[in-house]
Amino acid sequence: MKLFQETKIELYSKHELKICVISDIHFSYRVKNEKLSTLLGKLRERSPDYIFLPGDLVDSNDMISDIKEEARLLDFLTELGKIGKTLVSKGNHDVYKKASKEHKKKTGDKWEVFENTDFIEKVRKIKNIFYLDNEFYEDKNIYCFGLTLNSSYYRLLNSEKDPKNPGENVEELLESLDNLDQKLVKNLPKNKLKFALIHSPACLSDFRVKAELSEFDYLISGHMHNGLITPVIDEFWQSDRGVVDASKKLGAKNTRLSRKTLKDGLIIAGAVTTWHESVGTFHKLNALYPSYFLTLNFSKNKLYKSHPEITKTYLNY
């Protein structure tokens, strides 16, 4: 399948803005230039003021260890910056690489934490690209904070797994928020649209988390790959639940965008690459899934204040 699914959301705001959200690109040698160039074309057609990328830019840092592959990704980001101000936050795949034989033998982990500071510095030098690693971007229209969750939060490393808590843990999320400089999430500017890019939406509906982030108008997430719901089922089963979430939990909530999540100010983007390189031969299942992106249209139309409008369109490439 060579399709994009665009979900358009009409929202009320005193500011008239257009924002495109692309998440979970999972860049690797399997992500071909055809997909990237077509995505760029779709974004150019929409002329967004901002582009949000809430994590998993790379599938793992091994995928950009080759200088040509790194250059290919940097070229893509350069083109994004030409379209609109692009705000990038970290996902779980952005802070890992495949474990070396020594590390795997010592720990039993298939992955090891790797902060690719050289690559991040190259990204920061690109015009109109803002890499938000527990940092914020602010201009006359918006305030946007990018939260980086600890590697242990995602439970990818055997040494960090707790049999009693195999998945993401709200207590760890709350601890991460408590450890932040509170100026990042409190006493925010009242006359601007306020966004938080938080890669995983798993725990964002917890009442304690909502209280900590109450000053944000919208929380922008990805990570869940639309619950691995195929397009036909997606059209008929209107729910925030999917088949499975990123922690392999069946029927988990907050895996898909729905009116329920939108009411909470939670916007969940599907993945640009649903089945990525690190899942091995399962990547062939991409033939069943489109590449997803969102277009958020903010206008002064008060109709959308109480009734935001959500529409889905499938686009060939």
C-alpha positions, 0 to 999 in steps of 0.5 A, spaced: 500 500 500 502 506 498 497 511 501 497 517 506 492 518 511 491 525 512 486 527 518 484 534 518 482 537 525 478 543 525 479 547 532 477 554 535 482 559 537 483 566 537 489 565 533 488 563 526 494 557 525 495 551 521 500 546 524 502 539 521 504 533 525 508 528 523 510 522 528 514 516 528 518 516 522 523 511 524 528 513 519 532 507 516 534 505 510 527 502 509 524 509 509 525 510 501 526 517 498 520 516 495 516 516 501 520 522 504 519 526 498 512 525 497 511 527 504 514 533 503 510 535 497 503 534 501 506 538 507 508 544 502 501 543 499 498 545 506 503 551 507 503 550 515 505 555 520 508 550 524 510 542 523 510 538 530 514 531 530 513 528 537 519 523 537 522 517 533 525 521 528 530 515 527 528 507 528 535 507 532 541 511 532 545 505 528 540 507 522 544 514 521 551 511 523 553 511 515 554 518 513 550 518 507 544 516 511 545 521 516 546 526 510 539 523 507 535 525 514 539 531 515 536 533 507 529 531 509 529 536 515 532 541 511 526 541 507 522 541 513 525 547 515 523 551 509 516 549 509 515 551 516 518 552 523 519 545 525 519 543 532 522 536 534 522 532 541 525 525 543 522 519 542 524 512 545 527 510 539 531 516 538 535 515 545 537 507 543 542 503 538 542 496 537 547 493 543 554 491 542 556 484 543 559 485 549 553 489 552 548 484 550 553 479 553 554 483 559 546 485 560 542 481 556 539 487 553 538 487 545 539 495 546 543 500 549 542 507 551 546 512 546 545 519 546 547 522 539 549 528 541 553 530 534 547 528 530 543 533 535 547 538 534 547 538 526 540 538 527 540 544 531 544 548 526 538 547 521 534 553 519 527 553 522 528 546 526 528 546 533 530 540 537 526 540 544 530 536 549 526 538 555 526 545 552 521 550 549 520 554 543 516 560 544 514 566 539 508 571 538 503 565 537 505 559 540 509 556 546 511 549 545 515 544 550 518 538 548 518 533 554 524 527 554 522 521 558 527 517 561 529 511 557 527 506 563 520 509 562 519 505 556 521 498 559 526 496 553 532 494 557 531 487 560 535 491 566 530 496 567 524 491 566 519 490 573 515 484 572 510 487 576 510 493 571 511 491 564 509 497 561 509 505 562 508 507 569 504 513 571 508 514 577 515 515 573 511 520 568 509 524 574 517 523 577 519 526 570 514 532 571 516 533 578 524 533 576 523 539 571 524 546 572 517 548 573 517 554 569 517 550 563 510 547 565 507 553 570 505 560 569 505 559 561 503 565 557 496 566 557 495 569 550 498 564 546 496 557 544 500 552 548 503 545 546 507 540 549 510 534 545 510 528 549 512 522 545 507 517 549 500 518 550 499 512 555 499 515 561 496 522 559 489 521 561 491 520 568 488 525 573 494 527 576 498 528 570 492 532 567 493 536 573 500 537 572 499 539 565 493 543 565 496 550 563 497 546 556 491 547 551 494 541 547 498 535 548 501 532 542 503 525 542 505 519 537 508 512 539 502 508 538 502 507 531 494 507 531 494 501 535 496 497 529 488 498 526 488 497 519 484 503 515 478 499 514 477 497 521 479 504 523 473 507 519 468 503 522 471 502 529 471 509 532 475 509 539 481 511 542 483 504 543 487 499 538 489 492 537 495 493 541 499 499 544 507 500 544 508 496 550 504 490 547 498 491 551 491 489 548 486 493 547 489 499 551 486 506 551 490 512 548 492 509 542 488 512 537 485 519 536 478 520 538 473 525 540 474 522 547 482 524 547 480 530 543 476 533 549 482 532 553 486 536 549 490 530 547 492 529 540 495 522 538 498 522 531 499 515 527 506 513 524 509 515 518 512 508 518 508 503 522 512 497 521 520 499 522 526 496 521 527 493 528 521 489 528 525 485 522 521 481 517 514 484 520 516 490 516 513 487 510 506 488 513 507 496 512 503 494 505 497 494 509 498 501 512 498 508 510 503 513 512 499 518 517 499 525 518 495 530 521 493 537 519 490 542 525 486 548 523 485 553 528 480 558 526 476 563 530 469 559 528 466 558 534 462 552 532 469 548 533 469 551 540 464 545 542 464 541 536 471 540 533 471 537 526 475 530 524 475 528 517 480 523 514 482 523 507 486 517 503 492 520 498 495 516 493 503 517 492 
